[in-house]
Amino acid sequence: MKSIQIAIDGPASSGKSTVAKIIAKDFGYTYLDTGAMYRCATYLALKNHLTEADIPSLLAELADHPISFGKAADGSQLVFLGDTDVTLAIRQNDVTNNVSWVSAIPEVRQELVAQQQRIAEAGGIVMDGRDIGTVVLPRAELKIFLIASVEERALRRFKENQEKGIPTDLEILKEEIAARDYKDSHRKVSPLMAADDAITFDTTGVSIDEVVAFISEKAKEILDKE
């Protein structure tokens, strides 16, 4: 059976990562968490006190600490920098609040996009991020752009952080998400935007199961035509 590339884009906490993981599992595809890769780059920048002026050093750190993924005993995804498990470290607030400027560095994007495209060459992949349909997988057979209100996305992230034991203020979170939306959609390199051939789906008030069902139906329609 033919396999396809599925690109799922959208702003922070639009539900894209959760949905992408389920879709990948249901279709037997590979899931690639591109957001985690940019968080890894951000983690390295903060750990080594690097700024936008230290691009060669940041690229060297990425080369010295290759990003890889694994699975925990419960089936959840693990993220590694070299041999170090950074799954929880890259979800801390300091990383979240700095990932926009790191991901806007052209050289960092170029390196990580190249890695993502190499992994996706075989097909049968679900990838989520902010520029998957426009830059990373421009020929993906199915492109989805998920959106949701700032209020709902902030509440989702608030609940996620509570479950992980990360101290969070809901009102501050709303401000941070709105600020990140602006930064991501106005950056010069690969801004957050829907591809011309993407299907936009508003997940406000919509359950994860309903979003999964919608995307699965679109994927099956494409596969049935092959």
Disulfide bonds with the S-S distance in Angstrom:
none
